[in-house]
Amino acid sequence: MTANPAHKPGRIREMSEAECREMITTTTVGRIAFVDDDGQQLIPVNFAFIDEAIYFRTLSDGFLAQLARKQREVAFGVDHHDDTYRLGWNVTVKGIVEQIEDRATINKVLNHGRLAPWAGGVRPLVMRVSPSSMQGRRVVGH
């Protein structure tokens, strides 16, 4: 009897920054992590990776809008996993979040197909996370 390859352990491999950039473009939902007056927060957002930065939209009066007013350092994470084959990867970006005010950039971001809000409603603020570091790991091979 042959063992099922889906149940053999893989190994973890660090990804290059170029690989991280490639992987981050393959998904549309990530999590933004920050610390505020209520402590640690980890919030899912749909996003797009455009021109080497992460963009997401939010409500004008929402708590994510507060991030830009305080020029907060944030972490942003995306991942993917395949339960059947026990493969996966994750990318963690660290950087500063800011609200975009430049009309040309706002238009470019709003016209990007990946940024239609999943939850519906109007999310007029465009936020950008400019990466200061990008690291990732991948479970590979069996």
Salt bridges, closest charged atoms under 4 A:
GLU17 OE2 - ARG21 NH1 3.19
GLU19 OE2 - ARG13 NH2 2.74
GLU19 OE2 - ARG138 NE 3.81
ASP51 OD2 - LYS108 NZ 2.52
GLU52 OE1 - ARG21 NE 3.36
ASP79 OD2 - ARG31 NH2 2.21
ASP83 OD1 - HIS81 NE2 3.58
GLU98 OE2 - ARG128 NH2 2.88
